[in-house]
Amino acid sequence: MDIRVFKTFIAVAEYKHFGRAAETLYITQAAVSARIKQLEEFYNTQLIIREKNNLRLTPAGEALLGHAHLMVSQMEQSKISISISSQQKASFNIATTPNVWDAFFSSRIYDAIELFDNLALGSELSVREAIQRKLDDRSLDVGLLTDPIKSDEFSNELIGHFNLSLVGSRADFDKDVEDYILIDWGITFQKEHALYHKVIPKFRTSTAMIALEVILSKGGFAYLPTELITEHLKAKELFEINSPLQIKRPIFMVSRKNKSNSELIEQFKNLFSNNH
């Protein structure tokens, strides 16, 4: 059904006069009558009662009026949306877990923005499961994770590393401390941590910056990115503690294997070619 038919019906309902509706729509009165007839034939019911000097909607016409407004509105909105989309740049979307952002990608985001200057770059923080789901439905191009996604559908490429340091607001650390903060540094880290540490965490977080703020304000211990705490160590605000854990953690760039944007993903990977 032509959307102009519904616009005509709305005009007739508003002006309650075929002639005025025709003038508003810049069409002939005969065209107005033809469109109303077409609508009535489509719905197989009378929509308008035509009496001398009196035009009113039937109950069916009243019921249709709201739908007509909605259909015209949706059609206009779709035209606007398509017009905006046609003017937008192509996009490249990246997601990282909070820990990867804090330890690795936050210091490199400006390089990515510069690299993709001709694209609409999207970046978000999300949990591992959500990143995998969005890669799967192609709403993401790449994910940056500390552990690979073990699936035949995905490609995992090692693009870099970052170092962790066990630090605290004081130099003495043992399994009995009561202000330890456990940060989620990925599946491999969790396994190693459970093997080497029997300390009970007071607080858990996925974000290094939160842990750092808590330690600086309230005291405590945590594994934090070495890059993040260097100045605090120099200022004696934090103390580094010997750790039995492997403190060099990998960063994997994860993407779908059957991807259509391989060239862009390769350019993104090259940003980190000197990191490992």
Contacts in CASP RR format, 6 or more apart in sequence:
PFRMAT RR
TARGET T0000
AUTHOR 0000-0000-0000
METHOD contacts of the structure
MODEL  1
MDIRVFKTFIAVAEYKHFGRAAETLYITQAAVSARIKQLEEFYNTQLIIR
EKNNLRLTPAGEALLGHAHLMVSQMEQSKISISISSQQKASFNIATTPNV
WDAFFSSRIYDAIELFDNLALGSELSVREAIQRKLDDRSLDVGLLTDPIK
SDEFSNELIGHFNLSLVGSRADFDKDVEDYILIDWGITFQKEHALYHKVI
PKFRTSTAMIALEVILSKGGFAYLPTELITEHLKAKELFEINSPLQIKRP
IFMVSRKNKSNSELIEQFKNLFSNNH
1 39 0 8 1.000
1 42 0 8 1.000
3 71 0 8 1.000
3 72 0 8 1.000
3 75 0 8 1.000
4 35 0 8 1.000
5 35 0 8 1.000
5 38 0 8 1.000
5 39 0 8 1.000
6 39 0 8 1.000
6 68 0 8 1.000
6 71 0 8 1.000
6 72 0 8 1.000
7 25 0 8 1.000
7 72 0 8 1.000
8 21 0 8 1.000
8 25 0 8 1.000
8 27 0 8 1.000
8 31 0 8 1.000
8 32 0 8 1.000
8 35 0 8 1.000
8 36 0 8 1.000
9 35 0 8 1.000
9 36 0 8 1.000
9 39 0 8 1.000
9 47 0 8 1.000
9 64 0 8 1.000
9 65 0 8 1.000
9 68 0 8 1.000
10 65 0 8 1.000
10 68 0 8 1.000
10 69 0 8 1.000
10 72 0 8 1.000
11 21 0 8 1.000
11 24 0 8 1.000
11 25 0 8 1.000
11 32 0 8 1.000
12 18 0 8 1.000
12 21 0 8 1.000
12 32 0 8 1.000
12 36 0 8 1.000
12 48 0 8 1.000
12 55 0 8 1.000
13 48 0 8 1.000
13 57 0 8 1.000
13 61 0 8 1.000
13 65 0 8 1.000
14 21 0 8 1.000
15 21 0 8 1.000
15 24 0 8 1.000
16 55 0 8 1.000
16 56 0 8 1.000
17 55 0 8 1.000
18 29 0 8 1.000
18 32 0 8 1.000
18 33 0 8 1.000
18 55 0 8 1.000
19 29 0 8 1.000
19 32 0 8 1.000
21 32 0 8 1.000
22 28 0 8 1.000
22 29 0 8 1.000
22 31 0 8 1.000
22 32 0 8 1.000
25 32 0 8 1.000
36 47 0 8 1.000
36 48 0 8 1.000
39 47 0 8 1.000
39 64 0 8 1.000
40 46 0 8 1.000
40 47 0 8 1.000
40 48 0 8 1.000
43 60 0 8 1.000
43 64 0 8 1.000
45 58 0 8 1.000
45 60 0 8 1.000
46 58 0 8 1.000
46 60 0 8 1.000
47 57 0 8 1.000
47 58 0 8 1.000
47 60 0 8 1.000
47 61 0 8 1.000
47 64 0 8 1.000
48 55 0 8 1.000
48 56 0 8 1.000
48 57 0 8 1.000
48 58 0 8 1.000
48 61 0 8 1.000
49 55 0 8 1.000
49 56 0 8 1.000
49 57 0 8 1.000
49 58 0 8 1.000
57 65 0 8 1.000
88 120 0 8 1.000
89 118 0 8 1.000
89 119 0 8 1.000
89 120 0 8 1.000
90 119 0 8 1.000
90 120 0 8 1.000
91 119 0 8 1.000
91 120 0 8 1.000
91 121 0 8 1.000
91 122 0 8 1.000
92 116 0 8 1.000
92 119 0 8 1.000
92 120 0 8 1.000
92 121 0 8 1.000
92 122 0 8 1.000
92 141 0 8 1.000
92 261 0 8 1.000
92 264 0 8 1.000
92 268 0 8 1.000
93 121 0 8 1.000
93 122 0 8 1.000
93 123 0 8 1.000
93 124 0 8 1.000
93 139 0 8 1.000
93 140 0 8 1.000
93 141 0 8 1.000
93 142 0 8 1.000
94 105 0 8 1.000
94 112 0 8 1.000
94 121 0 8 1.000
94 122 0 8 1.000
94 123 0 8 1.000
94 124 0 8 1.000
94 140 0 8 1.000
94 141 0 8 1.000
94 142 0 8 1.000
94 143 0 8 1.000
94 144 0 8 1.000
94 268 0 8 1.000
95 123 0 8 1.000
95 124 0 8 1.000
95 125 0 8 1.000
95 126 0 8 1.000
95 130 0 8 1.000
95 131 0 8 1.000
95 134 0 8 1.000
95 140 0 8 1.000
95 142 0 8 1.000
95 143 0 8 1.000
95 144 0 8 1.000
96 104 0 8 1.000
96 105 0 8 1.000
96 123 0 8 1.000
96 124 0 8 1.000
96 125 0 8 1.000
96 126 0 8 1.000
96 131 0 8 1.000
96 143 0 8 1.000
96 144 0 8 1.000
96 145 0 8 1.000
97 125 0 8 1.000
97 126 0 8 1.000
97 127 0 8 1.000
97 128 0 8 1.000
97 131 0 8 1.000
97 144 0 8 1.000
97 145 0 8 1.000
97 146 0 8 1.000
97 184 0 8 1.000
97 186 0 8 1.000
97 206 0 8 1.000
98 125 0 8 1.000
98 184 0 8 1.000
98 206 0 8 1.000
98 207 0 8 1.000
98 208 0 8 1.000
99 146 0 8 1.000
99 183 0 8 1.000
99 184 0 8 1.000
99 185 0 8 1.000
99 186 0 8 1.000
99 206 0 8 1.000
99 207 0 8 1.000
99 208 0 8 1.000
100 144 0 8 1.000
100 145 0 8 1.000
100 146 0 8 1.000
100 251 0 8 1.000
101 125 0 8 1.000
102 207 0 8 1.000
102 208 0 8 1.000
102 209 0 8 1.000
102 225 0 8 1.000
102 228 0 8 1.000
103 162 0 8 1.000
103 164 0 8 1.000
103 208 0 8 1.000
103 225 0 8 1.000
103 227 0 8 1.000
103 228 0 8 1.000
103 249 0 8 1.000
104 144 0 8 1.000
104 160 0 8 1.000
104 162 0 8 1.000
104 225 0 8 1.000
104 251 0 8 1.000
105 144 0 8 1.000
107 227 0 8 1.000
108 271 0 8 1.000
108 272 0 8 1.000
109 123 0 8 1.000
111 271 0 8 1.000
112 121 0 8 1.000
112 123 0 8 1.000
112 268 0 8 1.000
112 271 0 8 1.000
113 121 0 8 1.000
115 267 0 8 1.000
115 268 0 8 1.000
115 271 0 8 1.000
116 264 0 8 1.000
116 268 0 8 1.000
119 264 0 8 1.000
126 134 0 8 1.000
127 206 0 8 1.000
128 145 0 8 1.000
128 147 0 8 1.000
128 186 0 8 1.000
131 140 0 8 1.000
131 143 0 8 1.000
131 145 0 8 1.000
131 254 0 8 1.000
132 149 0 8 1.000
132 154 0 8 1.000
132 254 0 8 1.000
134 140 0 8 1.000
135 142 0 8 1.000
135 143 0 8 1.000
135 149 0 8 1.000
135 154 0 8 1.000
135 254 0 8 1.000
135 255 0 8 1.000
135 256 0 8 1.000
136 153 0 8 1.000
136 256 0 8 1.000
138 256 0 8 1.000
141 255 0 8 1.000
141 259 0 8 1.000
141 261 0 8 1.000
141 264 0 8 1.000
141 265 0 8 1.000
141 268 0 8 1.000
142 253 0 8 1.000
142 254 0 8 1.000
142 255 0 8 1.000
142 265 0 8 1.000
142 268 0 8 1.000
143 253 0 8 1.000
143 254 0 8 1.000
143 255 0 8 1.000
144 159 0 8 1.000
144 251 0 8 1.000
144 252 0 8 1.000
144 253 0 8 1.000
144 254 0 8 1.000
145 186 0 8 1.000
145 251 0 8 1.000
145 252 0 8 1.000
145 254 0 8 1.000
146 185 0 8 1.000
146 186 0 8 1.000
146 187 0 8 1.000
146 188 0 8 1.000
146 189 0 8 1.000
146 249 0 8 1.000
146 250 0 8 1.000
146 251 0 8 1.000
146 252 0 8 1.000
147 186 0 8 1.000
147 187 0 8 1.000
147 188 0 8 1.000
147 252 0 8 1.000
148 154 0 8 1.000
148 156 0 8 1.000
148 252 0 8 1.000
148 254 0 8 1.000
149 156 0 8 1.000
149 254 0 8 1.000
152 257 0 8 1.000
153 256 0 8 1.000
153 257 0 8 1.000
154 254 0 8 1.000
154 255 0 8 1.000
154 256 0 8 1.000
154 257 0 8 1.000
155 254 0 8 1.000
155 255 0 8 1.000
155 256 0 8 1.000
155 257 0 8 1.000
156 252 0 8 1.000
156 253 0 8 1.000
156 254 0 8 1.000
157 252 0 8 1.000
157 253 0 8 1.000
157 254 0 8 1.000
157 269 0 8 1.000
158 250 0 8 1.000
158 251 0 8 1.000
158 252 0 8 1.000
158 253 0 8 1.000
158 276 0 8 1.000
159 251 0 8 1.000
159 252 0 8 1.000
159 253 0 8 1.000
159 269 0 8 1.000
159 272 0 8 1.000
159 275 0 8 1.000
159 276 0 8 1.000
160 250 0 8 1.000
160 251 0 8 1.000
160 272 0 8 1.000
160 275 0 8 1.000
160 276 0 8 1.000
161 248 0 8 1.000
161 249 0 8 1.000
161 250 0 8 1.000
161 251 0 8 1.000
161 275 0 8 1.000
161 276 0 8 1.000
162 225 0 8 1.000
162 226 0 8 1.000
162 227 0 8 1.000
162 248 0 8 1.000
162 249 0 8 1.000
162 251 0 8 1.000
163 225 0 8 1.000
163 226 0 8 1.000
163 227 0 8 1.000
163 247 0 8 1.000
163 248 0 8 1.000
163 249 0 8 1.000
164 185 0 8 1.000
164 189 0 8 1.000
164 223 0 8 1.000
164 224 0 8 1.000
164 225 0 8 1.000
164 226 0 8 1.000
164 243 0 8 1.000
164 245 0 8 1.000
164 247 0 8 1.000
164 248 0 8 1.000
164 249 0 8 1.000
165 223 0 8 1.000
165 224 0 8 1.000
165 225 0 8 1.000
165 226 0 8 1.000
165 229 0 8 1.000
165 240 0 8 1.000
165 243 0 8 1.000
165 247 0 8 1.000
166 173 0 8 1.000
166 221 0 8 1.000
166 222 0 8 1.000
166 223 0 8 1.000
166 240 0 8 1.000
166 241 0 8 1.000
166 242 0 8 1.000
166 243 0 8 1.000
166 245 0 8 1.000
166 247 0 8 1.000
167 215 0 8 1.000
167 221 0 8 1.000
167 222 0 8 1.000
167 223 0 8 1.000
167 224 0 8 1.000
167 229 0 8 1.000
167 232 0 8 1.000
167 233 0 8 1.000
167 238 0 8 1.000
167 239 0 8 1.000
167 240 0 8 1.000
167 241 0 8 1.000
168 215 0 8 1.000
168 219 0 8 1.000
168 220 0 8 1.000
168 221 0 8 1.000
168 222 0 8 1.000
168 238 0 8 1.000
168 239 0 8 1.000
168 241 0 8 1.000
169 215 0 8 1.000
169 216 0 8 1.000
169 219 0 8 1.000
169 220 0 8 1.000
169 221 0 8 1.000
169 237 0 8 1.000
169 238 0 8 1.000
169 239 0 8 1.000
170 219 0 8 1.000
170 220 0 8 1.000
170 239 0 8 1.000
171 239 0 8 1.000
171 241 0 8 1.000
173 221 0 8 1.000
173 241 0 8 1.000
174 199 0 8 1.000
175 197 0 8 1.000
175 198 0 8 1.000
175 199 0 8 1.000
176 199 0 8 1.000
177 199 0 8 1.000
177 220 0 8 1.000
177 221 0 8 1.000
178 202 0 8 1.000
179 202 0 8 1.000
179 218 0 8 1.000
179 219 0 8 1.000
179 220 0 8 1.000
179 221 0 8 1.000
180 199 0 8 1.000
180 200 0 8 1.000
180 201 0 8 1.000
180 202 0 8 1.000
180 203 0 8 1.000
180 220 0 8 1.000
180 221 0 8 1.000
180 222 0 8 1.000
181 201 0 8 1.000
181 202 0 8 1.000
181 203 0 8 1.000
181 204 0 8 1.000
181 205 0 8 1.000
181 211 0 8 1.000
181 214 0 8 1.000
181 215 0 8 1.000
181 220 0 8 1.000
181 221 0 8 1.000
181 222 0 8 1.000
182 193 0 8 1.000
182 201 0 8 1.000
182 203 0 8 1.000
182 204 0 8 1.000
182 205 0 8 1.000
182 222 0 8 1.000
183 204 0 8 1.000
183 205 0 8 1.000
183 206 0 8 1.000
183 207 0 8 1.000
183 208 0 8 1.000
183 211 0 8 1.000
183 222 0 8 1.000
183 223 0 8 1.000
183 224 0 8 1.000
184 190 0 8 1.000
184 204 0 8 1.000
184 205 0 8 1.000
184 206 0 8 1.000
185 223 0 8 1.000
185 249 0 8 1.000
188 249 0 8 1.000
189 223 0 8 1.000
189 245 0 8 1.000
189 249 0 8 1.000
192 245 0 8 1.000
192 246 0 8 1.000
193 245 0 8 1.000
196 243 0 8 1.000
196 244 0 8 1.000
196 245 0 8 1.000
197 245 0 8 1.000
203 211 0 8 1.000
203 214 0 8 1.000
205 211 0 8 1.000
208 222 0 8 1.000
208 224 0 8 1.000
208 225 0 8 1.000
208 228 0 8 1.000
209 228 0 8 1.000
211 222 0 8 1.000
211 224 0 8 1.000
212 222 0 8 1.000
212 224 0 8 1.000
212 228 0 8 1.000
212 229 0 8 1.000
212 232 0 8 1.000
214 220 0 8 1.000
215 221 0 8 1.000
215 222 0 8 1.000
215 238 0 8 1.000
216 232 0 8 1.000
216 237 0 8 1.000
216 238 0 8 1.000
221 241 0 8 1.000
223 243 0 8 1.000
223 245 0 8 1.000
223 247 0 8 1.000
226 247 0 8 1.000
229 238 0 8 1.000
232 238 0 8 1.000
233 239 0 8 1.000
233 240 0 8 1.000
250 276 0 8 1.000
251 272 0 8 1.000
251 275 0 8 1.000
253 265 0 8 1.000
253 268 0 8 1.000
253 269 0 8 1.000
253 272 0 8 1.000
255 265 0 8 1.000
259 265 0 8 1.000
END
